[in-house]
């Protein structure tokens, strides 16, 4: 670690400031009985940490023993210094140091909230392997964040009347789905129109409609809300798009 790392991280101009004051209430009866000196001042200054160098340094240390990495950090960033102590507090934001294995699942002991799986999308980027003591990249967290971003993007596209990468909504009855790289025209219908004594088979999942999850996926089985953008829909039938239809919708199948 570079010797002036603490300067790079901390010693930047503080943000905020300015002469912005909250006016006293017009009616003296509305005034608080007690009030601190800073109560009326807004937009006060705050620390302006630049933590990217610290994160890049930790990424370069992946695979090394955490004790050695932490010793190098302490050699440059003095915990006895009030300002530099602030950097040590940020280490817990990047590295899960107190990691234990519970029923085969790696969990980290947060400063609050107890044990949580490190695979959560809001977990730390790095963790200390409890078996080897090495600094590791939290790849599970990366996958979870990628999946969360994809779900949010798809949900936003459907809410805005758009289409996700594997789905194009034509109208209330027809949709285009890309399945294994091939585009299909899918007819959809509402579940509440199904007769009680006639339970059809969903054309995409090959299961009776009442066995298909609606708004929560089950194991490897996608739900209606994710497939069709509406939990109340199911697939009546599907057929592969021809070359003319692909040109019309400006789509293309993947190469075999």
C-alpha positions as CSV (number, residue, x, y, z in Angstrom):
1,X,0.0,0.0,0.0
2,X,1.3,3.4,-0.9
3,X,2.5,5.5,2.1
4,X,0.3,8.5,1.3
5,X,-2.9,6.4,0.9
6,X,-4.6,8.2,3.8
7,X,-4.0,11.5,2.1
8,X,-5.6,10.2,-1.1
9,X,-8.6,8.9,0.7
10,X,-9.3,11.6,3.4
11,X,-7.5,14.8,2.6
12,X,-9.9,16.3,0.1
13,X,-11.9,19.5,0.4
14,X,-15.0,18.9,2.6
15,X,-18.3,19.2,0.9
16,X,-21.1,21.5,1.9
17,X,-20.9,24.8,3.7
18,X,-22.5,28.1,2.9
19,X,-24.6,30.5,4.9
20,X,-28.0,28.8,4.9
21,X,-30.0,29.3,8.1
22,X,-33.4,28.2,9.1
23,X,-35.6,31.1,10.0
24,X,-37.3,31.1,13.4
25,X,-41.1,30.4,13.5
26,X,-43.3,33.4,13.0
27,X,-45.3,32.6,16.1
28,X,-43.1,32.5,19.2
29,X,-45.4,29.9,20.7
30,X,-44.2,27.4,18.0
31,X,-40.6,27.8,19.1
32,X,-39.0,24.8,20.7
33,X,-38.3,24.9,24.5
34,X,-34.6,24.0,23.9
35,X,-32.5,24.2,20.7
36,X,-28.9,23.5,20.0
37,X,-26.6,26.1,18.4
38,X,-26.4,24.2,15.1
39,X,-30.1,23.5,14.9
40,X,-30.9,26.3,12.5
41,X,-27.9,25.9,10.2
42,X,-28.4,23.7,7.1
43,X,-26.0,22.3,4.6
44,X,-23.2,22.0,7.0
45,X,-19.9,20.5,5.8
46,X,-19.4,16.8,5.7
47,X,-16.5,14.4,5.0
48,X,-15.6,13.9,1.4
49,X,-13.9,10.5,1.3
50,X,-12.5,9.1,-1.9
51,X,-12.6,5.4,-1.3
52,X,-12.0,4.0,-4.8
53,X,-8.2,3.7,-4.2
54,X,-8.8,1.6,-1.1
55,X,-11.2,-0.6,-3.0
56,X,-8.7,-1.0,-5.8
57,X,-6.0,-1.9,-3.3
58,X,-8.2,-4.6,-1.7
59,X,-9.0,-6.0,-5.2
60,X,-5.3,-6.4,-5.9
61,X,-4.8,-8.3,-2.6
62,X,-7.4,-11.1,-3.3
63,X,-5.8,-14.5,-2.6
64,X,-3.4,-13.2,0.0
65,X,-3.7,-13.9,3.8
66,X,-5.9,-11.3,5.4
67,X,-3.6,-10.9,8.4
68,X,-0.8,-9.7,6.1
69,X,-3.1,-7.4,4.2
70,X,-4.5,-5.9,7.4
71,X,-0.9,-5.4,8.7
72,X,0.0,-3.4,5.7
73,X,-3.1,-1.3,6.1
74,X,-2.3,-0.6,9.7
75,X,1.3,0.3,8.9
76,X,0.2,3.1,6.6
77,X,-3.1,4.2,8.2
78,X,-2.7,4.9,11.9
79,X,-5.7,3.9,14.1
80,X,-4.6,6.3,16.8
81,X,-5.2,9.2,14.4
82,X,-8.8,10.4,14.5
83,X,-9.0,11.2,10.8
84,X,-7.3,8.0,9.7
85,X,-9.3,5.9,12.1
86,X,-12.3,6.8,9.9
87,X,-10.7,4.8,7.1
88,X,-10.5,1.7,9.2
89,X,-14.3,2.0,9.7
90,X,-14.8,1.8,6.0
91,X,-12.9,-1.5,5.8
92,X,-16.0,-3.1,7.2
93,X,-18.0,-1.7,4.3
94,X,-15.7,-3.5,1.9
95,X,-14.5,-6.6,3.7
96,X,-16.5,-9.2,5.7
97,X,-13.9,-10.1,8.3
98,X,-16.1,-12.1,10.7
99,X,-17.3,-14.9,8.5
100,X,-18.6,-18.3,9.7
101,X,-20.0,-21.3,7.9
102,X,-23.6,-22.2,8.9
103,X,-25.0,-25.4,7.4
104,X,-22.7,-25.1,4.4
105,X,-23.6,-21.4,3.9
106,X,-21.0,-18.6,4.5
107,X,-22.4,-15.9,6.7
108,X,-20.9,-12.7,8.0
109,X,-21.4,-11.1,11.4
110,X,-22.5,-7.6,10.6
111,X,-22.1,-4.7,13.1
112,X,-25.9,-4.9,13.5
113,X,-28.6,-7.4,12.5
114,X,-26.7,-10.6,13.3
115,X,-25.5,-13.2,10.9
116,X,-26.5,-12.8,7.2
117,X,-25.4,-14.8,4.1
118,X,-22.6,-13.1,2.2
119,X,-24.4,-13.9,-1.0
120,X,-26.8,-11.0,-0.5
121,X,-26.7,-8.3,-3.1
122,X,-25.9,-5.7,-0.5
123,X,-23.2,-7.7,1.1
124,X,-19.5,-6.7,1.1
125,X,-17.5,-7.1,-2.0
126,X,-14.7,-9.0,-0.3
127,X,-14.6,-11.5,2.6
128,X,-12.1,-13.5,4.7
129,X,-12.4,-17.2,4.1
130,X,-12.9,-18.8,7.5
131,X,-11.1,-22.0,6.4
132,X,-8.0,-20.5,4.9
133,X,-7.8,-16.9,6.2
134,X,-7.3,-15.6,2.7
135,X,-9.0,-12.5,1.3
136,X,-11.6,-13.6,-1.3
137,X,-13.8,-11.8,-3.9
138,X,-17.5,-12.3,-3.0
139,X,-18.5,-13.7,-6.4
140,X,-21.9,-14.7,-5.0
141,X,-22.7,-11.0,-4.2
142,X,-21.7,-10.0,-7.8
143,X,-24.1,-12.6,-9.3
144,X,-26.9,-11.5,-7.0
145,X,-26.4,-7.8,-7.8
146,X,-26.4,-8.7,-11.5
147,X,-29.6,-10.6,-11.2
148,X,-31.2,-7.8,-9.2
149,X,-30.3,-5.3,-11.8
150,X,-31.7,-7.5,-14.5
151,X,-35.0,-8.0,-12.6
152,X,-35.3,-4.2,-12.1
153,X,-34.5,-3.5,-15.7
154,X,-37.1,-6.0,-17.0
155,X,-39.7,-4.8,-14.5
156,X,-39.1,-1.2,-15.5
157,X,-39.3,-2.1,-19.2
158,X,-42.6,-3.9,-18.7
159,X,-44.1,-1.0,-16.6
160,X,-43.1,1.5,-19.4
161,X,-44.7,-0.6,-22.1
162,X,-41.4,-1.7,-23.5
163,X,-39.9,-5.1,-23.8
164,X,-37.1,-7.0,-22.2
165,X,-34.5,-8.8,-24.1
166,X,-36.4,-12.0,-24.4
167,X,-39.9,-10.6,-24.5
168,X,-41.9,-8.3,-26.8
169,X,-45.5,-7.5,-25.9
170,X,-47.5,-6.9,-29.0
171,X,-51.0,-6.6,-27.5
172,X,-53.2,-8.1,-24.8
173,X,-53.4,-11.4,-26.7
174,X,-50.0,-11.9,-28.4
175,X,-46.4,-11.8,-27.3
176,X,-43.0,-12.6,-28.8
177,X,-40.7,-14.8,-26.7
178,X,-37.1,-15.8,-27.4
179,X,-36.6,-19.4,-26.1
180,X,-33.1,-20.9,-26.4
181,X,-32.2,-18.2,-29.0
182,X,-35.3,-18.8,-31.2
183,X,-38.3,-16.4,-31.4
184,X,-41.8,-17.6,-31.0
185,X,-45.2,-16.0,-31.3
186,X,-47.2,-16.8,-28.1
187,X,-50.9,-16.5,-27.5
188,X,-51.7,-15.5,-23.9
189,X,-55.0,-15.5,-22.0
190,X,-56.2,-14.6,-18.6
191,X,-56.4,-17.4,-16.0
192,X,-59.7,-16.2,-14.7
193,X,-61.3,-17.1,-18.1
194,X,-60.5,-20.9,-17.6
195,X,-63.5,-23.1,-17.0
196,X,-63.5,-24.8,-13.7
197,X,-63.7,-28.3,-15.2
198,X,-61.1,-27.7,-18.0
199,X,-57.5,-27.0,-16.8
200,X,-55.3,-26.4,-19.9
201,X,-51.6,-26.9,-20.2
202,X,-49.3,-23.9,-20.3
203,X,-47.5,-24.0,-23.6
204,X,-44.2,-22.7,-22.3
205,X,-43.8,-24.7,-19.1
206,X,-45.7,-27.9,-20.2
207,X,-47.6,-28.0,-16.9
208,X,-51.2,-27.5,-15.9
209,X,-51.9,-23.8,-15.4
210,X,-52.8,-24.3,-11.7
211,X,-49.3,-25.8,-11.1
212,X,-47.5,-22.8,-12.6
213,X,-46.3,-20.2,-10.1
214,X,-47.9,-16.8,-10.5
215,X,-45.7,-14.1,-9.0
216,X,-42.9,-16.0,-7.3
217,X,-40.5,-18.4,-9.0
218,X,-40.4,-22.0,-7.8
219,X,-37.0,-23.7,-8.1
220,X,-36.2,-23.6,-11.8
221,X,-39.7,-22.8,-12.8
222,X,-40.3,-19.1,-13.8
223,X,-43.5,-17.4,-12.7
224,X,-46.2,-15.8,-14.8
225,X,-45.3,-12.2,-13.7
226,X,-41.7,-12.7,-15.0
227,X,-42.7,-14.6,-18.2
228,X,-45.6,-12.5,-19.4
229,X,-45.4,-9.3,-17.3
230,X,-48.7,-10.2,-15.7
231,X,-49.3,-12.8,-13.0
232,X,-52.8,-13.4,-14.4
233,X,-51.7,-14.7,-17.8
234,X,-50.7,-18.1,-19.1
235,X,-49.5,-19.3,-22.6
236,X,-52.3,-20.9,-24.7
237,X,-50.1,-21.9,-27.7
238,X,-46.9,-20.9,-29.4
239,X,-45.3,-21.2,-32.8
240,X,-41.9,-20.2,-34.3
241,X,-41.7,-17.0,-36.2
242,X,-41.0,-17.2,-39.9
243,X,-38.4,-15.2,-41.8
244,X,-40.9,-12.6,-42.9
245,X,-42.1,-12.1,-39.3
246,X,-38.6,-11.8,-38.0
247,X,-37.8,-9.1,-40.6
248,X,-41.1,-7.3,-39.7
249,X,-40.3,-7.2,-36.0
250,X,-36.6,-6.6,-36.7
251,X,-35.5,-9.7,-34.8
252,X,-33.2,-12.5,-35.5
253,X,-32.6,-16.0,-34.1
254,X,-29.3,-17.1,-32.7
255,X,-27.0,-19.1,-35.0
256,X,-27.4,-22.8,-34.5
